[in-house]
Amino acid sequence: MKLLHAVLQILDVANMKEKFIKYKKPIIITTAVVVLQLIFGFDPKFCIINIIWLFV
């Protein structure tokens, strides 16, 4: 039972890495937008421009 649980955890980590690689650009842009909005305050124009980048 423990071996099966360990194998499932390894497969889940591999799946997470695969999803991160697939969605790397949107994850990085979203994280950067949130951090910059928190540091410099909310700027609607900056936010809209970066949301557009997510869809390109």
All heavy atoms as TSV, in Angstrom:
chain	resi	resn	atom	element	x	y	z
A	1	MET	N	N	0.822	-1.200	0.000
A	1	MET	CA	C	0.000	0.000	0.000
A	1	MET	C	C	0.861	1.256	0.000
A	1	MET	O	O	0.561	2.205	-0.705
A	1	MET	CB	C	-0.927	-0.054	1.221
A	1	MET	CG	C	-1.967	1.024	1.222
A	1	MET	SD	S	-3.109	0.729	-0.123
A	1	MET	CE	C	-4.300	1.942	0.203
A	2	LYS	N	N	1.921	1.242	0.810
A	2	LYS	CA	C	2.800	2.409	0.862
A	2	LYS	C	C	3.518	2.611	-0.466
A	2	LYS	O	O	3.733	3.744	-0.886
A	2	LYS	CB	C	3.817	2.254	1.992
A	2	LYS	CG	C	3.217	2.392	3.360
A	2	LYS	CD	C	4.273	2.299	4.430
A	2	LYS	CE	C	3.648	2.410	5.814
A	2	LYS	NZ	N	4.653	2.355	6.869
A	3	LEU	N	N	3.883	1.506	-1.108
A	3	LEU	CA	C	4.569	1.604	-2.396
A	3	LEU	C	C	3.646	2.228	-3.444
A	3	LEU	O	O	4.061	3.099	-4.203
A	3	LEU	CB	C	5.034	0.216	-2.858
A	3	LEU	CG	C	5.736	0.170	-4.207
A	3	LEU	CD1	C	7.015	1.006	-4.150
A	3	LEU	CD2	C	6.048	-1.258	-4.592
A	4	LEU	N	N	2.388	1.803	-3.452
A	4	LEU	CA	C	1.415	2.363	-4.389
A	4	LEU	C	C	1.229	3.861	-4.147
A	4	LEU	O	O	1.192	4.657	-5.090
A	4	LEU	CB	C	0.074	1.638	-4.250
A	4	LEU	CG	C	-1.057	2.147	-5.135
A	4	LEU	CD1	C	-0.696	1.984	-6.600
A	4	LEU	CD2	C	-2.345	1.427	-4.802
A	5	HIS	N	N	1.162	4.258	-2.889
A	5	HIS	CA	C	1.020	5.667	-2.540
A	5	HIS	C	C	2.238	6.469	-3.009
A	5	HIS	O	O	2.097	7.573	-3.554
A	5	HIS	CB	C	0.835	5.808	-1.027
A	5	HIS	CG	C	0.576	7.201	-0.582
A	5	HIS	ND1	N	-0.566	7.888	-0.935
A	5	HIS	CD2	C	1.309	8.060	0.171
A	5	HIS	CE1	C	-0.521	9.102	-0.413
A	5	HIS	NE2	N	0.616	9.225	0.272
A	6	ALA	N	N	3.436	5.919	-2.832
A	6	ALA	CA	C	4.662	6.591	-3.263
A	6	ALA	C	C	4.700	6.743	-4.780
A	6	ALA	O	O	5.088	7.794	-5.298
A	6	ALA	CB	C	5.883	5.824	-2.777
A	7	VAL	N	N	4.287	5.714	-5.495
A	7	VAL	CA	C	4.270	5.771	-6.962
A	7	VAL	C	C	3.277	6.836	-7.431
A	7	VAL	O	O	3.557	7.607	-8.353
A	7	VAL	CB	C	3.929	4.383	-7.556
A	7	VAL	CG1	C	3.664	4.483	-9.046
A	7	VAL	CG2	C	5.043	3.401	-7.286
A	8	LEU	N	N	2.104	6.904	-6.792
A	8	LEU	CA	C	1.111	7.917	-7.171
A	8	LEU	C	C	1.623	9.328	-6.913
A	8	LEU	O	O	1.361	10.247	-7.697
A	8	LEU	CB	C	-0.200	7.670	-6.423
A	8	LEU	CG	C	-0.991	6.448	-6.869
A	8	LEU	CD1	C	-2.195	6.236	-5.975
A	8	LEU	CD2	C	-1.410	6.561	-8.316
A	9	GLN	N	N	2.373	9.517	-5.842
A	9	GLN	CA	C	2.951	10.829	-5.565
A	9	GLN	C	C	3.974	11.209	-6.627
A	9	GLN	O	O	4.014	12.351	-7.081
A	9	GLN	CB	C	3.596	10.855	-4.178
A	9	GLN	CG	C	2.607	10.941	-3.060
A	9	GLN	CD	C	3.288	11.002	-1.703
A	9	GLN	OE1	O	4.421	10.552	-1.549
A	9	GLN	NE2	N	2.592	11.555	-0.735
A	10	ILE	N	N	4.807	10.269	-7.033
A	10	ILE	CA	C	5.811	10.534	-8.075
A	10	ILE	C	C	5.120	10.908	-9.385
A	10	ILE	O	O	5.514	11.853	-10.064
A	10	ILE	CB	C	6.739	9.316	-8.260
A	10	ILE	CG1	C	7.611	9.152	-7.017
A	10	ILE	CG2	C	7.593	9.474	-9.509
A	10	ILE	CD1	C	8.389	7.859	-6.984
A	11	LEU	N	N	4.071	10.181	-9.740
A	11	LEU	CA	C	3.341	10.480	-10.974
A	11	LEU	C	C	2.671	11.845	-10.893
A	11	LEU	O	O	2.611	12.574	-11.880
A	11	LEU	CB	C	2.298	9.399	-11.238
A	11	LEU	CG	C	2.843	8.028	-11.622
A	11	LEU	CD1	C	1.709	7.039	-11.742
A	11	LEU	CD2	C	3.645	8.084	-12.904
A	12	ASP	N	N	2.174	12.217	-9.727
A	12	ASP	CA	C	1.533	13.512	-9.559
A	12	ASP	C	C	2.546	14.645	-9.732
A	12	ASP	O	O	2.250	15.658	-10.348
A	12	ASP	CB	C	0.863	13.588	-8.186
A	12	ASP	CG	C	-0.018	14.817	-8.072
A	12	ASP	OD1	O	-0.730	15.123	-9.040
A	12	ASP	OD2	O	0.026	15.462	-7.012
A	13	VAL	N	N	3.764	14.463	-9.201
A	13	VAL	CA	C	4.807	15.479	-9.359
A	13	VAL	C	C	5.177	15.619	-10.828
A	13	VAL	O	O	5.333	16.730	-11.337
A	13	VAL	CB	C	6.046	15.116	-8.500
A	13	VAL	CG1	C	7.223	16.001	-8.849
A	13	VAL	CG2	C	5.713	15.219	-7.025
A	14	ALA	N	N	5.287	14.505	-11.524
A	14	ALA	CA	C	5.598	14.556	-12.955
A	14	ALA	C	C	4.486	15.269	-13.713
A	14	ALA	O	O	4.756	16.059	-14.625
A	14	ALA	CB	C	5.796	13.148	-13.498
A	15	ASN	N	N	3.249	15.028	-13.335
A	15	ASN	CA	C	2.109	15.681	-13.977
A	15	ASN	C	C	2.124	17.185	-13.712
A	15	ASN	O	O	1.835	17.985	-14.600
A	15	ASN	CB	C	0.805	15.055	-13.471
A	15	ASN	CG	C	-0.386	15.496	-14.279
A	15	ASN	OD1	O	-0.262	15.917	-15.416
A	15	ASN	ND2	N	-1.557	15.405	-13.682
A	16	MET	N	N	2.474	17.578	-12.492
A	16	MET	CA	C	2.547	19.000	-12.160
A	16	MET	C	C	3.654	19.681	-12.954
A	16	MET	O	O	3.472	20.802	-13.433
A	16	MET	CB	C	2.775	19.183	-10.659
A	16	MET	CG	C	1.540	18.890	-9.838
A	16	MET	SD	S	1.692	18.963	-8.048
A	16	MET	CE	C	3.055	20.017	-7.744
A	17	LYS	N	N	4.804	19.026	-13.094
A	17	LYS	CA	C	5.902	19.601	-13.882
A	17	LYS	C	C	5.476	19.770	-15.340
A	17	LYS	O	O	5.789	20.777	-15.971
A	17	LYS	CB	C	7.137	18.710	-13.807
A	17	LYS	CG	C	7.866	18.781	-12.503
A	17	LYS	CD	C	9.099	17.895	-12.526
A	17	LYS	CE	C	9.813	17.897	-11.201
A	17	LYS	NZ	N	10.981	17.005	-11.213
A	18	GLU	N	N	4.763	18.775	-15.853
A	18	GLU	CA	C	4.300	18.821	-17.236
A	18	GLU	C	C	3.323	19.989	-17.442
A	18	GLU	O	O	3.417	20.722	-18.428
A	18	GLU	CB	C	3.603	17.499	-17.557
A	18	GLU	CG	C	3.345	17.254	-19.014
A	18	GLU	CD	C	2.782	15.862	-19.227
A	18	GLU	OE1	O	3.497	14.884	-18.976
A	18	GLU	OE2	O	1.613	15.788	-19.636
A	19	LYS	N	N	2.407	20.178	-16.488
A	19	LYS	CA	C	1.461	21.288	-16.592
A	19	LYS	C	C	2.174	22.626	-16.465
A	19	LYS	O	O	1.819	23.588	-17.148
A	19	LYS	CB	C	0.380	21.167	-15.523
A	19	LYS	CG	C	-0.649	20.121	-15.838
A	19	LYS	CD	C	-1.756	20.098	-14.818
A	19	LYS	CE	C	-2.765	19.033	-15.160
A	19	LYS	NZ	N	-3.849	18.973	-14.183
A	20	PHE	N	N	3.172	22.709	-15.579
A	20	PHE	CA	C	3.912	23.964	-15.431
A	20	PHE	C	C	4.639	24.313	-16.719
A	20	PHE	O	O	4.620	25.463	-17.153
A	20	PHE	CB	C	4.917	23.876	-14.275
A	20	PHE	CG	C	5.722	25.138	-14.120
A	20	PHE	CD1	C	5.167	26.261	-13.555
A	20	PHE	CD2	C	7.030	25.205	-14.579
A	20	PHE	CE1	C	5.889	27.435	-13.427
A	20	PHE	CE2	C	7.763	26.366	-14.461
A	20	PHE	CZ	C	7.189	27.481	-13.881
A	21	ILE	N	N	5.258	23.327	-17.343
A	21	ILE	CA	C	5.966	23.587	-18.600
A	21	ILE	C	C	4.974	24.023	-19.683
A	21	ILE	O	O	5.246	24.948	-20.446
A	21	ILE	CB	C	6.756	22.337	-19.038
A	21	ILE	CG1	C	7.919	22.105	-18.069
A	21	ILE	CG2	C	7.261	22.474	-20.467
A	21	ILE	CD1	C	8.643	20.789	-18.252
A	22	LYS	N	N	3.802	23.383	-19.716
A	22	LYS	CA	C	2.795	23.718	-20.720
A	22	LYS	C	C	2.258	25.141	-20.527
A	22	LYS	O	O	2.048	25.868	-21.486
A	22	LYS	CB	C	1.645	22.718	-20.642
A	22	LYS	CG	C	0.588	22.926	-21.690
A	22	LYS	CD	C	-0.482	21.865	-21.599
A	22	LYS	CE	C	-1.554	22.077	-22.637
A	22	LYS	NZ	N	-2.609	21.076	-22.549
A	23	TYR	N	N	2.040	25.545	-19.268
A	23	TYR	CA	C	1.460	26.845	-18.968
A	23	TYR	C	C	2.470	27.804	-18.357
A	23	TYR	O	O	2.105	28.683	-17.587
A	23	TYR	CB	C	0.265	26.674	-18.015
A	23	TYR	CG	C	-0.844	25.847	-18.603
A	23	TYR	CD1	C	-1.107	24.560	-18.126
A	23	TYR	CD2	C	-1.628	26.332	-19.640
A	23	TYR	CE1	C	-2.117	23.796	-18.672
A	23	TYR	CE2	C	-2.643	25.574	-20.189
A	23	TYR	CZ	C	-2.880	24.304	-19.697
A	23	TYR	OH	O	-3.880	23.551	-20.232
A	24	LYS	N	N	3.730	27.669	-18.717
A	24	LYS	CA	C	4.792	28.474	-18.111
A	24	LYS	C	C	4.593	29.979	-18.345
A	24	LYS	O	O	4.687	30.769	-17.411
A	24	LYS	CB	C	6.146	28.028	-18.668
A	24	LYS	CG	C	7.322	28.669	-18.010
A	24	LYS	CD	C	8.608	28.087	-18.565
A	24	LYS	CE	C	9.797	28.715	-17.912
A	24	LYS	NZ	N	11.041	28.162	-18.426
A	25	LYS	N	N	4.314	30.375	-19.582
A	25	LYS	CA	C	4.165	31.796	-19.904
A	25	LYS	C	C	3.016	32.445	-19.125
A	25	LYS	O	O	3.227	33.475	-18.476
A	25	LYS	CB	C	3.973	31.966	-21.408
A	25	LYS	CG	C	3.817	33.399	-21.848
A	25	LYS	CD	C	3.594	33.499	-23.347
A	25	LYS	CE	C	3.252	34.900	-23.772
A	25	LYS	NZ	N	2.920	34.977	-25.194
A	26	PRO	N	N	1.807	31.862	-19.123
A	26	PRO	CA	C	0.726	32.491	-18.350
A	26	PRO	C	C	0.994	32.524	-16.842
A	26	PRO	O	O	0.627	33.496	-16.178
A	26	PRO	CB	C	-0.499	31.622	-18.654
A	26	PRO	CG	C	-0.183	30.937	-19.921
A	26	PRO	CD	C	1.290	30.771	-19.948
A	27	ILE	N	N	1.643	31.487	-16.316
A	27	ILE	CA	C	1.951	31.465	-14.883
A	27	ILE	C	C	2.928	32.580	-14.533
A	27	ILE	O	O	2.725	33.318	-13.563
A	27	ILE	CB	C	2.510	30.086	-14.461
A	27	ILE	CG1	C	1.425	29.025	-14.527
A	27	ILE	CG2	C	3.107	30.148	-13.057
A	27	ILE	CD1	C	1.930	27.614	-14.360
A	28	ILE	N	N	3.959	32.749	-15.322
A	28	ILE	CA	C	4.962	33.784	-15.057
A	28	ILE	C	C	4.348	35.175	-15.205
A	28	ILE	O	O	4.566	36.051	-14.367
A	28	ILE	CB	C	6.176	33.612	-15.985
A	28	ILE	CG1	C	6.932	32.344	-15.600
A	28	ILE	CG2	C	7.093	34.826	-15.920
A	28	ILE	CD1	C	8.037	31.963	-16.548
A	29	ILE	N	N	3.567	35.400	-16.253
A	29	ILE	CA	C	2.971	36.716	-16.468
A	29	ILE	C	C	1.974	37.045	-15.361
A	29	ILE	O	O	1.975	38.161	-14.822
A	29	ILE	CB	C	2.290	36.791	-17.856
A	29	ILE	CG1	C	3.338	36.718	-18.962
A	29	ILE	CG2	C	1.472	38.071	-17.989
A	29	ILE	CD1	C	2.776	36.597	-20.349
A	30	THR	N	N	1.143	36.086	-14.980
A	30	THR	CA	C	0.162	36.326	-13.922
A	30	THR	C	C	0.845	36.641	-12.604
A	30	THR	O	O	0.461	37.574	-11.893
A	30	THR	CB	C	-0.757	35.100	-13.757
A	30	THR	OG1	O	-1.372	34.815	-15.013
A	30	THR	CG2	C	-1.821	35.349	-12.708
A	31	THR	N	N	1.881	35.874	-12.266
A	31	THR	CA	C	2.623	36.114	-11.032
A	31	THR	C	C	3.266	37.493	-11.053
A	31	THR	O	O	3.210	38.231	-10.059
A	31	THR	CB	C	3.700	35.034	-10.838
A	31	THR	OG1	O	3.080	33.749	-10.881
A	31	THR	CG2	C	4.420	35.199	-9.523
A	32	ALA	N	N	3.865	37.849	-12.173
A	32	ALA	CA	C	4.514	39.160	-12.283
A	32	ALA	C	C	3.504	40.293	-12.162
A	32	ALA	O	O	3.763	41.294	-11.487
A	32	ALA	CB	C	5.262	39.255	-13.614
A	33	VAL	N	N	2.346	40.149	-12.785
A	33	VAL	CA	C	1.313	41.187	-12.714
A	33	VAL	C	C	0.844	41.375	-11.275
A	33	VAL	O	O	0.741	42.504	-10.790
A	33	VAL	CB	C	0.121	40.843	-13.638
A	33	VAL	CG1	C	-1.066	41.736	-13.364
A	33	VAL	CG2	C	0.529	40.952	-15.090
A	34	VAL	N	N	0.585	40.276	-10.595
A	34	VAL	CA	C	0.104	40.370	-9.209
A	34	VAL	C	C	1.156	41.024	-8.323
A	34	VAL	O	O	0.848	41.927	-7.532
A	34	VAL	CB	C	-0.285	38.972	-8.679
A	34	VAL	CG1	C	-0.527	39.003	-7.186
A	34	VAL	CG2	C	-1.509	38.451	-9.410
A	35	VAL	N	N	2.413	40.600	-8.457
A	35	VAL	CA	C	3.480	41.166	-7.618
A	35	VAL	C	C	3.669	42.648	-7.903
A	35	VAL	O	O	3.761	43.468	-6.976
A	35	VAL	CB	C	4.805	40.389	-7.829
A	35	VAL	CG1	C	5.974	41.104	-7.180
A	35	VAL	CG2	C	4.673	38.975	-7.286
A	36	LEU	N	N	3.707	43.023	-9.167
A	36	LEU	CA	C	3.898	44.427	-9.507
A	36	LEU	C	C	2.705	45.285	-9.082
A	36	LEU	O	O	2.884	46.429	-8.660
A	36	LEU	CB	C	4.161	44.581	-11.008
A	36	LEU	CG	C	5.520	44.041	-11.476
A	36	LEU	CD1	C	5.586	44.053	-12.996
A	36	LEU	CD2	C	6.650	44.838	-10.874
A	37	GLN	N	N	1.496	44.734	-9.181
A	37	GLN	CA	C	0.322	45.470	-8.717
A	37	GLN	C	C	0.392	45.689	-7.211
A	37	GLN	O	O	-0.001	46.747	-6.708
A	37	GLN	CB	C	-0.970	44.719	-9.064
A	37	GLN	CG	C	-1.250	44.609	-10.550
A	37	GLN	CD	C	-1.774	45.889	-11.161
A	37	GLN	OE1	O	-2.213	46.800	-10.481
A	37	GLN	NE2	N	-1.731	45.969	-12.475
A	38	LEU	N	N	0.888	44.702	-6.466
A	38	LEU	CA	C	1.014	44.843	-5.018
A	38	LEU	C	C	2.099	45.850	-4.640
A	38	LEU	O	O	1.941	46.624	-3.700
A	38	LEU	CB	C	1.313	43.487	-4.374
A	38	LEU	CG	C	0.165	42.474	-4.394
A	38	LEU	CD1	C	0.647	41.126	-3.888
A	38	LEU	CD2	C	-1.004	42.971	-3.570
A	39	ILE	N	N	3.199	45.843	-5.390
A	39	ILE	CA	C	4.310	46.741	-5.066
A	39	ILE	C	C	3.982	48.188	-5.421
A	39	ILE	O	O	4.177	49.101	-4.616
A	39	ILE	CB	C	5.600	46.296	-5.797
A	39	ILE	CG1	C	6.090	44.958	-5.234
A	39	ILE	CG2	C	6.693	47.341	-5.672
A	39	ILE	CD1	C	7.235	44.349	-6.022
A	40	PHE	N	N	3.476	48.427	-6.634
A	40	PHE	CA	C	3.296	49.788	-7.131
A	40	PHE	C	C	1.860	50.300	-7.068
A	40	PHE	O	O	1.576	51.412	-7.487
A	40	PHE	CB	C	3.793	49.888	-8.578
A	40	PHE	CG	C	5.268	49.637	-8.703
A	40	PHE	CD1	C	5.737	48.495	-9.327
A	40	PHE	CD2	C	6.180	50.526	-8.192
A	40	PHE	CE1	C	7.097	48.263	-9.444
A	40	PHE	CE2	C	7.550	50.305	-8.305
A	40	PHE	CZ	C	7.996	49.163	-8.929
A	41	GLY	N	N	0.943	49.489	-6.583
A	41	GLY	CA	C	-0.451	49.902	-6.536
A	41	GLY	C	C	-1.169	49.503	-7.813
A	41	GLY	O	O	-0.551	49.186	-8.835
A	42	PHE	N	N	-2.471	49.513	-7.777
A	42	PHE	CA	C	-3.273	49.074	-8.919
A	42	PHE	C	C	-3.233	50.100	-10.038
A	42	PHE	O	O	-3.503	51.281	-9.841
A	42	PHE	CB	C	-4.718	48.829	-8.492
A	42	PHE	CG	C	-5.573	48.316	-9.601
A	42	PHE	CD1	C	-5.430	47.023	-10.050
A	42	PHE	CD2	C	-6.506	49.134	-10.205
A	42	PHE	CE1	C	-6.218	46.541	-11.076
A	42	PHE	CE2	C	-7.301	48.671	-11.228
A	42	PHE	CZ	C	-7.154	47.368	-11.668
A	43	ASP	N	N	-2.878	49.632	-11.238
A	43	ASP	CA	C	-2.867	50.475	-12.434
A	43	ASP	C	C	-3.699	49.757	-13.500
A	43	ASP	O	O	-3.259	48.742	-14.047
A	43	ASP	CB	C	-1.434	50.679	-12.922
A	43	ASP	CG	C	-1.344	51.558	-14.159
A	43	ASP	OD1	O	-2.339	52.205	-14.504
A	43	ASP	OD2	O	-0.258	51.589	-14.777
A	44	PRO	N	N	-4.897	50.231	-13.785
A	44	PRO	CA	C	-5.778	49.512	-14.714
A	44	PRO	C	C	-5.184	49.312	-16.100
A	44	PRO	O	O	-5.344	48.253	-16.698
A	44	PRO	CB	C	-7.018	50.393	-14.793
A	44	PRO	CG	C	-6.927	51.365	-13.689
A	44	PRO	CD	C	-5.497	51.424	-13.252
A	45	LYS	N	N	-4.483	50.328	-16.618
A	45	LYS	CA	C	-3.904	50.202	-17.956
A	45	LYS	C	C	-2.848	49.096	-17.988
A	45	LYS	O	O	-2.840	48.256	-18.885
A	45	LYS	CB	C	-3.275	51.538	-18.372
A	45	LYS	CG	C	-2.758	51.523	-19.794
A	45	LYS	CD	C	-2.229	52.857	-20.327
A	45	LYS	CE	C	-1.838	53.864	-19.322
A	45	LYS	NZ	N	-1.202	55.058	-19.874
A	46	PHE	N	N	-1.979	49.069	-16.997
A	46	PHE	CA	C	-0.950	48.043	-16.898
A	46	PHE	C	C	-1.589	46.658	-16.773
A	46	PHE	O	O	-1.159	45.695	-17.414
A	46	PHE	CB	C	-0.062	48.333	-15.677
A	46	PHE	CG	C	0.960	47.284	-15.397
A	46	PHE	CD1	C	2.108	47.191	-16.148
A	46	PHE	CD2	C	0.776	46.385	-14.352
A	46	PHE	CE1	C	3.054	46.225	-15.877
A	46	PHE	CE2	C	1.716	45.416	-14.071
A	46	PHE	CZ	C	2.857	45.331	-14.839
A	47	CYS	N	N	-2.635	46.567	-15.977
A	47	CYS	CA	C	-3.314	45.290	-15.762
A	47	CYS	C	C	-3.944	44.786	-17.069
A	47	CYS	O	O	-3.809	43.621	-17.415
A	47	CYS	CB	C	-4.371	45.453	-14.677
A	47	CYS	SG	S	-5.114	43.927	-14.147
A	48	ILE	N	N	-4.612	45.657	-17.786
A	48	ILE	CA	C	-5.257	45.263	-19.044
A	48	ILE	C	C	-4.227	44.838	-20.080
A	48	ILE	O	O	-4.411	43.834	-20.779
A	48	ILE	CB	C	-6.139	46.414	-19.580
A	48	ILE	CG1	C	-7.331	46.601	-18.652
A	48	ILE	CG2	C	-6.591	46.156	-21.003
A	48	ILE	CD1	C	-8.136	47.840	-18.929
A	49	ILE	N	N	-3.127	45.566	-20.196
A	49	ILE	CA	C	-2.075	45.218	-21.150
A	49	ILE	C	C	-1.533	43.821	-20.863
A	49	ILE	O	O	-1.338	43.014	-21.765
A	49	ILE	CB	C	-0.948	46.262	-21.125
A	49	ILE	CG1	C	-1.423	47.570	-21.754
A	49	ILE	CG2	C	0.300	45.749	-21.846
A	49	ILE	CD1	C	-0.500	48.734	-21.557
A	50	ASN	N	N	-1.311	43.522	-19.605
A	50	ASN	CA	C	-0.760	42.215	-19.253
A	50	ASN	C	C	-1.773	41.087	-19.405
A	50	ASN	O	O	-1.395	39.971	-19.748
A	50	ASN	CB	C	-0.172	42.254	-17.842
A	50	ASN	CG	C	1.141	42.987	-17.856
A	50	ASN	OD1	O	2.085	42.573	-18.488
A	50	ASN	ND2	N	1.193	44.101	-17.165
A	51	ILE	N	N	-3.039	41.381	-19.180
A	51	ILE	CA	C	-4.057	40.360	-19.422
A	51	ILE	C	C	-4.118	40.037	-20.918
A	51	ILE	O	O	-4.274	38.885	-21.310
A	51	ILE	CB	C	-5.416	40.811	-18.879
A	51	ILE	CG1	C	-5.387	40.783	-17.350
A	51	ILE	CG2	C	-6.546	39.938	-19.411
A	51	ILE	CD1	C	-6.589	41.390	-16.682
A	52	ILE	N	N	-3.965	41.059	-21.752
A	52	ILE	CA	C	-3.932	40.822	-23.203
A	52	ILE	C	C	-2.751	39.924	-23.561
A	52	ILE	O	O	-2.875	39.022	-24.392
A	52	ILE	CB	C	-3.878	42.163	-23.962
A	52	ILE	CG1	C	-5.212	42.886	-23.811
A	52	ILE	CG2	C	-3.554	41.941	-25.433
A	52	ILE	CD1	C	-5.200	44.320	-24.300
A	53	TRP	N	N	-1.592	40.141	-22.917
A	53	TRP	CA	C	-0.432	39.288	-23.168
A	53	TRP	C	C	-0.731	37.821	-22.859
A	53	TRP	O	O	-0.176	36.930	-23.492
A	53	TRP	CB	C	0.756	39.741	-22.311
A	53	TRP	CG	C	1.626	40.708	-23.011
A	53	TRP	CD1	C	1.677	42.049	-22.818
A	53	TRP	CD2	C	2.601	40.431	-24.024
A	53	TRP	NE1	N	2.605	42.611	-23.653
A	53	TRP	CE2	C	3.195	41.641	-24.393
A	53	TRP	CE3	C	3.017	39.259	-24.654
A	53	TRP	CZ2	C	4.181	41.713	-25.359
A	53	TRP	CZ3	C	4.002	39.344	-25.623
A	53	TRP	CH2	C	4.565	40.553	-25.963
A	54	LEU	N	N	-1.571	37.562	-21.887
A	54	LEU	CA	C	-1.908	36.180	-21.551
A	54	LEU	C	C	-2.628	35.473	-22.688
A	54	LEU	O	O	-2.518	34.263	-22.841
A	54	LEU	CB	C	-2.774	36.132	-20.291
A	54	LEU	CG	C	-2.069	36.440	-18.983
A	54	LEU	CD1	C	-3.085	36.527	-17.866
A	54	LEU	CD2	C	-1.026	35.394	-18.677
A	55	PHE	N	N	-3.367	36.210	-23.486
A	55	PHE	CA	C	-4.139	35.607	-24.551
A	55	PHE	C	C	-3.398	35.581	-25.889
A	55	PHE	O	O	-3.907	35.022	-26.854
A	55	PHE	CB	C	-5.479	36.330	-24.711
A	55	PHE	CG	C	-6.368	36.157	-23.525
A	55	PHE	CD1	C	-6.599	37.220	-22.663
A	55	PHE	CD2	C	-6.948	34.933	-23.240
A	55	PHE	CE1	C	-7.417	37.059	-21.557
A	55	PHE	CE2	C	-7.756	34.759	-22.134
A	55	PHE	CZ	C	-7.992	35.831	-21.288
A	56	VAL	N	N	-2.218	36.156	-25.966
A	56	VAL	CA	C	-1.449	36.163	-27.222
A	56	VAL	C	C	-0.630	34.907	-27.328
A	56	VAL	O	O	-0.108	34.390	-26.418
A	56	VAL	CB	C	-0.541	37.407	-27.284
A	56	VAL	CG1	C	0.401	37.314	-28.477
A	56	VAL	CG2	C	-1.369	38.660	-27.350
